[in-house]
Amino acid sequence: MSDGPWKSLPMRPHWKQVARQAENGAFSPEELSGALEAALLKEAEELHVEEICRAVVPSDQGVLFRPGPDGELKELRRDHPGSKVVQTLLTRLRDQEADGLSGREMVESAVADTLDECARDHSRSIQEHYHRKSRSPKVAVDRRIASAHRLCDFQGLASRIVAPSGSPPASSSSAKRSGLDDGPRL
């Protein structure tokens, strides 16, 4: 007997946790949204937001000859060729700049868009995996993930990640259900 399709999911452990909670009806959409946000914060560790902010956001100190951020962003793109999340962020930064945004606002908006796209990509992968591997067609993973995605605050996550205090705060881990009395909240 299998523990479910989430065990064979070829993804990182934090995304397997999202899949496990999406499969289990005992988790509310709010709890699943929390797991999705925790997975996104884990993905955001790769974003190198400090380097991007140094390249894009003007500092308080005046610099006589400040080179444009294009060179530094191209260098970041070249240094992280295998990281889809970094490549997506750099593309979103260009999009935000074309829309007329600049500075920290541009970075926050680009991070929010990147997190949204990352959540969509991983959710789609989870859903496709469940459609292929699940023996029970009653599993409503699609609807559960879609409702959790709607509850996510991507802009809030982005502002926490881009905050000048440094690294993003530790995410709260999802509630673990191990006892008989643990069930869905009423």
C-alpha positions in Angstrom: 0.0 0.0 0.0 1.3 3.4 -1.0 1.3 6.5 1.2 0.1 8.5 -1.7 1.4 10.1 -4.9 3.2 12.8 -3.0 5.9 10.4 -2.0 7.0 9.9 -5.6 6.7 13.5 -6.5 10.1 14.6 -8.1 10.2 17.9 -6.1 11.9 19.4 -3.1 10.7 18.4 0.3 8.8 21.7 0.9 6.8 21.1 -2.2 6.1 17.5 -1.3 4.7 18.9 2.0 2.3 21.1 0.0 1.2 18.1 -2.1 0.7 16.0 1.0 -1.5 18.7 2.6 -3.4 19.2 -0.7 -4.2 15.5 -0.8 -5.3 15.4 2.8 -8.8 16.9 3.3 -8.0 17.4 7.0 -6.1 20.6 6.2 -8.1 23.8 5.7 -7.4 26.0 2.7 -5.8 28.5 5.1 -3.4 25.8 6.4 -2.6 24.8 2.8 -2.0 28.4 1.9 0.4 28.6 4.9 2.3 25.5 3.6 2.4 27.1 0.1 3.8 30.4 1.5 6.4 28.4 3.6 7.5 26.6 0.4 7.7 30.0 -1.4 9.9 31.4 1.4 12.1 28.4 1.0 12.4 29.0 -2.7 13.1 32.7 -2.1 16.3 31.8 -0.3 17.8 31.4 -3.8 16.8 34.9 -5.0 19.9 36.9 -3.9 17.7 39.8 -3.1 20.5 41.7 -1.4 22.6 41.7 -4.5 19.7 42.7 -6.6 18.8 45.6 -4.3 22.4 46.8 -4.3 22.3 46.8 -8.1 18.9 48.4 -8.5 18.0 50.4 -5.4 19.9 53.7 -5.1 21.9 54.0 -1.8 21.8 56.9 0.6 25.5 57.6 -0.2 26.1 59.6 -3.3 28.4 57.9 -5.8 30.0 60.0 -8.5 30.1 57.4 -11.2 27.5 54.7 -10.6 27.4 52.0 -13.3 24.0 51.0 -14.5 22.4 47.9 -13.0 22.3 46.1 -16.3 25.8 44.8 -15.9 25.3 43.5 -12.4 22.0 41.8 -13.4 23.6 40.2 -16.4 26.3 38.9 -14.2 23.7 37.4 -11.8 21.9 35.8 -14.7 25.2 34.3 -15.9 26.1 33.2 -12.3 22.8 31.3 -11.8 22.0 29.6 -15.1 20.2 26.6 -13.6 18.0 28.5 -11.1 14.6 29.1 -12.7 13.5 31.3 -9.8 16.4 33.6 -10.3 16.0 33.8 -14.0 12.3 34.5 -13.6 13.1 37.3 -11.1 15.6 38.9 -13.4 13.0 38.8 -16.2 10.3 40.3 -14.0 12.7 43.1 -13.0 13.1 44.0 -16.6 9.3 43.9 -17.0 8.8 46.2 -14.0 11.4 48.6 -15.2 9.7 48.8 -18.6 6.4 49.6 -16.7 8.1 52.6 -15.2 8.8 51.3 -11.7 12.2 51.8 -10.0 14.0 51.1 -6.7 12.6 49.0 -3.9 9.1 49.2 -5.3 10.3 47.6 -8.5 12.1 44.8 -6.7 9.1 44.1 -4.4 6.8 43.9 -7.4 9.2 41.7 -9.3 9.6 39.4 -6.3 5.8 39.2 -5.9 5.4 38.3 -9.6 8.2 35.7 -9.3 6.6 34.1 -6.3 3.2 34.0 -8.0 4.7 32.3 -11.1 6.7 29.9 -9.0 3.6 28.9 -7.1 1.7 28.4 -10.3 4.5 26.3 -11.9 4.9 24.0 -8.9 1.1 23.7 -8.4 0.7 22.7 -12.0 3.5 20.1 -11.6 1.8 18.7 -8.4 -1.6 18.6 -10.2 -0.2 16.8 -13.3 1.6 14.3 -11.0 -1.6 13.5 -9.2 -3.5 13.1 -12.4 -1.0 10.5 -13.6 -0.3 8.7 -10.3 -3.5 8.9 -8.2 -5.7 5.8 -8.1 -8.5 7.7 -6.6 -10.1 10.2 -8.9 -11.9 11.7 -5.9 -8.8 13.5 -4.7 -9.6 17.2 -5.2 -6.0 18.4 -5.3 -6.7 20.8 -8.2 -9.4 22.7 -6.3 -7.6 22.7 -3.0 -4.4 24.1 -4.4 -6.3 26.7 -6.4 -8.1 27.9 -3.3 -4.9 28.0 -1.3 -3.2 30.0 -4.2 -6.0 32.6 -4.0 -5.4 33.0 -0.3 -1.7 33.6 -0.6 -0.5 37.2 -0.1 2.4 37.4 -2.6 2.9 41.1 -2.1 3.2 40.7 1.6 5.7 37.9 1.2 7.6 40.0 -1.3 7.8 42.9 1.1 9.0 40.6 3.9 11.7 39.2 1.6 12.9 42.5 0.3 12.8 44.2 3.7 16.1 46.0 4.4 16.6 44.1 7.6 18.3 41.2 5.7 17.1 37.7 5.4 13.4 36.9 5.4 11.9 35.9 8.8 11.6 32.2 9.5 8.4 30.8 8.2 6.0 29.1 10.6 5.9 25.4 10.0 2.6 23.9 9.2 0.6 22.2 11.9 1.3 18.5 12.2 -1.6 16.2 12.9 -0.6 13.1 14.8 -3.3 12.3 17.3 -6.8 11.0 17.1 -8.2 14.2 18.3 -6.4 16.2 15.6 -8.8 16.9 12.8 -10.2 19.7 10.8 -11.0 22.9 12.6 -14.7 23.4 13.2 
